[in-house]
């Protein structure tokens, strides 16, 4: 068995005709640029691009295959250089059983599967050319169609306050909306980690995923996982989610949840940390944005928690103070990929390229020992200082 790094929630900003796909995505966030960056710079072997339902994106994939730059893997996925692309889509559900909108990720093995899904979805969606659009139909009918086309169904960033399963989607249980037997995994999101989510009994049987939700090239790999598989393919990934014959998640890597935009409950008017049900201590408003931490506490039950892979708190290299583009380029020239810098470069090797203080910050990042100022209400948290440099 081999281990591979995987980030399975990456958006496309523009298609190959330079038309917008994810409106808030970067202009250079094209499919080809994502594949090149993941393969050559990130060192990520498996990526999920979740705007592959868009017809123009499918045409770009076919063009890469026709030019012998990519090949469709026999076990599912598109192989490009050193990376395998999983054909995915992010969809917004808001049926009669939902209390609020829910985002889900769906992945398909082959172009023929996702092309058929696009045909089906185009009759139930206003604009098939854009990302994360509203699907008009029931959540369970969507699950049934995904499974009919041999796909995977994964609720996305399940605690985010606005568009997620537990944010506003359901009051108490996922069974209010979904068939639990047709869920393959759940994605935690940037404001939660395994320790926080592990006390919710109804998701105890699902694999936890940590993904970047990247809207720009530098954000690819800000959260990811290491997976044991024979090789990076759709079939192997599916088996890893269901822990077949030694396959599975080895470790989740993600930001400290306090860095997430929605970690704490805050006042909706002034974003001051506040307590649900009490007036804001700053402006007196009763309107709140419920934080992920507090929402998880509402859902947690007393139970024996399942043993899960470790969740390692790391921050993206771009967050480190004094690590600018030129310095980052020097590190890539020396170590090859971002994953090599983050996981494998030794202190003495790093000091050959960057100042000792920055080298120490990179090492400290591996153990999660950078001090954090919590985020909330749509504002990211921040690094306060490097503990080792007090």
N, C-alpha and C positions, 0 to 999 in steps of 0.2 A: 504493500500500500504506500502511496505517495501523498505528500501534503502540498496544498496549493492555497494561495491567497485569493479571496473572492470578494468583490463588491457588486451587489446585485440590484442597485437602485440608482441608475444614472440617467439623467434626462438628455434630450437633444434640443439645443437652442434653435438651430436652423437646419433645414433640409438641404439637399444638394442643389436646389434651385434658389437657395438663400431666402426661402420663405420661412417665417416663424413656425416653430412647433411648440416649444415651451416658451411662452411670451417672456417670462422672467429669466430665461436661460441666456448665457453669453452668446454673442454672435459667432464666435469661433468654435462653439460646442456642436460640431457636426459629427455624424457617425464616424466618418473616416478619421477625423482628428482624435476622437475618443479611442478608437482602436489603436492608433499609432501611439498615443500617450500611454495607454495602459500597457502595451507591449514593450515599448522602448524605454520609458521613463519610470513608470510606476512599479513595474515588476509584479503586476497582478495577472494571474493566469485565467481567471474566469470573471466575466463581467456580465451584468444584466442591464441591458439598455431598455428602458420601459416606455419607449415611444415607437416601438417597431410595428405597431398597428397602423401607422401612417403610411399610405400607399407610396409616397415619394421616398420614404426611408427604405421600404422593401425594394424599390427600384434601384436605390443606391447599393444595396446588398447584392442584388443580381448583377449589377455592373461590376462590382469587385470580383464576383465569381467568374464572370465572363472574361475579365482581364487577368485571370489566374492569380489574383492577389488574395483571394479567400476561397475556401472550400467548405461545403456543407458536410459536417461530420456524420458518419454512418449511424452514430448513437445520439444524434441531435446536437444542435448548436452550429455556429459558423466559426470555423478556424481561420484566424488572421495572424500570420507570423507566430508570436509566442502566446497569443491570447485566444480564448474561446468566448464567443458572444452568445449569450442566451437571449432568445427573441421574446421580449416582454412588453407588457403594457400596463399602465396605471389608469384605473377607472374610478370614477366617483359614483357611488351608489346612494340613492336617497328614495327608498321605496316606502310603502305605507307602514311598514313595521319599524322604520328608523326614526329616532328622535332628532337626528341631524345627519349631515353627509358623512360618508365613510369612504376612505380610499383603500383600494386593494390592488395587489400586483398579481398578474397572470403571466405565466411563461409557457411557451410552446416549443416542441422539439424541432420542427422543420418549417421552412418557408411555406409549404403547402398548408400546414395547420394554421399558422397565423394569418395567412391570406384568406382562408375560409372564415376565420374568426372576424377579420375586417369586414368581409361581405355581410356577415350576420350583424355585426355591431353597427354598421353604417345605417341600418334601418332602425336603430334604437338610440342613435346619438345625433345631435344637431350638426357637429362639425368633426368629421373623422380625421381631419388634417392637423388637429391640435392635441396637445397633451392634457391628460388628467381631466377629461371632459365628463359631464354628467351622462350616465347611462339610464335610459328610460325603460324600466322593467324591474322585475323582482330580483332580490339578491340571490335567492335560491335558483332561479332560472339561469342567472349568469353562472353560478357554480356548475349547474348541470351541463351547460354548453361548453365550459372550459374542460370539464372531464370528458365529454363526448369527443373533444378534439385532442385528447391525451395531454392536457395541460396541467399545470400546477396552480394552486389558488392560495394566496398569502395575504392576509390583512396587513396593511402598511402602517408604519409609525403609530402603533395602536393606542398610544396615550396622548397624542397631540391634541390640544384642547378643541380645535375647530373642525377638523375633517378626519376623524378616525373612529375606530370601533368603540373605544372606551372614553374618548373625548366627549363627543355629543351623540355618538351613534346609538348606543344602548344605555338603558338605565342600570341594569345589573348583569345581564348575561348575554354572551354572543349568540345563544340559541334564540334570542328574540328576533334575530335577523337571518342567521346562517344555519346551514346544516353542518354541524361540527365534524362529521365524518368526511366531509369534502374539503377540509382545510389541511394544507400540507405543512405549514409552519406559520409563525407570526414574526413580524418585524418590530423590534422594540422602539426605535426612534432615538433621536439625539438627546432627549432629556430623561432617559431611563437606562438601566442596565440590568443584568441578570439578578443581582441581589435584590433590587427593588421589586422586580416583577415576579420573582419565584414563589411568592406567597399567594398568588391568585390560582385557586384550585382548578378552574376550568381550562386553563392553558398549560397545565402541568405536563400533559402528554405531547405537546408540540415542541419542535426544535425552535430555539430563539435565533433570529438573525439580526445582525447589526450592519447597516449599510449607510452610504454617504448621503443619499438623496442629492447628488451633485447637480448644481446648476451652472457650473463652470469647470474647466479642466483642472485647475488647482485643487478643487474640492473632491475630486475622485480619490477614494481611499481614505477619506477622513474618518470613516468607520468601515470595518470589513471583518472578515473571519478567515481563519485557517481551517481548511477542510481536508480530511483524509478521503482520498478517492484513488482509483486506479489511474485515471486520467481526467482532465477537465472536459466533460460532455454533459448534455442534458440528462442522459440516463444515469450517469454516475452521481450527478447532483441530486437527482430525485432519490436515489438509493441512500445518499448521505443524509438527506432530510429525515428519512425513515430508519436510519441506523442499521442498514443491511450489511451483514458480514464484515463488520469492522469499519465500515465507512461512517463518517459523521463529523460534526464540528469538533475541532481540536481546541480552539480558543476563539473567543470574540474579542475584538479590539475596537475600542471606541473612546470618545471623549468622556471625561468625568461628567456625569449627568448635570452637575451644577453649571457646566458651560452651555447647556442647551437653552434655547430661547424661552422655554415654557416650564422651567423647573419649579419655580415657586409661584404661589398665588399672588397676584398683584392687583392694585386698583386699575380699573379699565380707563379711568380718566387721566391719572398722572403717573401710572406704573410704579407707584410706591409699594413695597411689600406689605401685604394686608392679610387679614384673617377673614375667611368666608363667613358671612352673616354679621360681621361687625363693620362699622363705618371706617373708612380709610383714615389712618392717623394723620395724614398730611392734608387732604382736601375734604374729608367727610363723606365722600361718595360711597354709596352702597354697591355700586357696580364693580364686579370682579372678573378677572380672567383666571379661571381655576388652574392651579399649577399641577404638573404631572405628579410631583411628590405627594400632594394632598389627595389627588384622585386615586392613586395606587393604594394609599392608606385606606380609602373608603372600600376598595375592592378586596383587600387582603383578608384571608381567612386563617384561622388557626388550623394548621395541618403540618404533617411531616413533609418538608420540602424535598423535591427530587434533586439528586446529585447531577450537576450540570458542568460543562466545561468552564474553565476560568474565564472571567471577563476582565481583560487588562485595560486599565485606563491609560490612554495615550492621547496626545493632541497632534494635529497635523504639523508637519515641520514648518509650514508657513506662519503658524502662530508664534513660533519662538522669536523672542526679541533679538534683533540684530541679524537675523537670517534673511538677507535680501536676495534678489534674483541672481546677482553675480556670485554670491557665496554659494547659493543653492546649485548653480551650474558647476562650480568647482567640485562640490560634493558628488554630483552625478557623474562628472568626468572621472572621478577617482573610484567610486564604488558601483557605478553602473546603473542602479535603480534606487528608487525611494525606499523600497522594502529592504534593500541591503543596508541603506543608511540607518533606517529605523531599528532593524533587528540584528544585524550582523557586524557592523563596523565596531571595532574595539577603540577604546579611549586613545591609545597611543596613535592609532591610524588616523583618527579624527583630528588629533592635534597637529598632524602634518598638513592639514588643509585649512582648519579654522582655529580661531583663538580658543584657549583652554576653557574660558567661561562658557562659550557656545558649545564646545565639545561636551562639557559636563552637563549642560542642559539637555543635550540629545540623549546622553546616558540616563539622566534622571527621568526623562520622559518614559523610558521603558518600564520603570517601576511605579509610575503615577505619583511621583513625589514633588510635582509642581503645585504651588498653592493657587487656589481658585477663588475668584469672586463670583457668586452665583448669578445666573441670569433669570429672566422671567418676563412675561408679558410681551414676547416678541423681540426682546433684547438679549443678545448672547452674553454669557458670562465672559470673564477675562482672567488672564494669568496675573497674579499679584507680584510674585517674586519667586526666584529659585531658592528653595529651602536650603540647598547645600551652600548658598552664597550669603547666608545671613551674617 
